[in-house]
């Protein structure tokens, strides 16, 4: 029996030695569903929209991203977003879009706002940060502006009381205020951010903005590890242009967030390089972060010199949202490399490059 045991022990040692000495690659087993191509609704939009969304399509194909696009023609002069488009976004859960022109006055509502309300995309997120290679007045800027997206002055409740007198209602609810505050604090917590600043005008709008602040304060008590402070919107704008590095995550009602995000974007390098998205409980629409409704100038469209960087970075945010972080990292790295090298830049960044030249530089950086 002892001889048999020694023999078995010797065989086991030889087997293990053979296995350890073998050189073999590691096999990674994907979780169910990982890597499966995802359908994404694509709205090229107006003006420069087709140029910049076309840029994203080219880069996505080059990196073999596991997404494919369902493309729809939607334009800002339509009376409403076509039902087929809404149905596609509801099915796919994710949309990438260019800007939709919003007519000034005339009683025509913004399709951008319609889309957010229809899908309850209650949180707008714009990340404004310094990109290495772009010279700006301020360094160390990394601000995330989280804006309530469904009510406030954007509720669209306006009417003419008598000729020459228009009444416009600003709607603030506790439900929406708490919801956006929770989103902001949860974002800060998950992304290792240290501070959330609520932007308001409660010194004048004591009930409406007062309710917004009250909601933010209640939510803040549930996140003791995150510093919370408040700032009046006019002082906020002054502080942004003088010392923007003091801000981290900012949570705002609808109109203030639009103004603050565009101001922060201008400080950090311009609206052409700032990514963003609109997110709800079930759906997400990714687009240029600041001035999302901006469709560029006729000259940019004619000369095909629109800056695709913002939407390329927004598409990286979309890939992360779809849980494809490796593809997002690769795309972001290539875009940032092109910006840093400075050889291909569009007019807004001080260059003369066309959209396609920037895309070609990104494709080269991917190799």
Beta strands, then each sheet from edge to edge (+ up, - down):
strand 1: 38-43
strand 2: 67-72
strand 3: 94-97
strand 4: 123-129
strand 5: 142-148
strand 6: 152-162
strand 7: 165-171
strand 8: 195-200
strand 9: 227-232
strand 10: 249-252
strand 11: 275-279
strand 12: 284-288
sheet 1: 2+ 1+ 3+ 12+ 11- 4+ 5- 10- 8- 9-
sheet 2: 6+ 7-
end
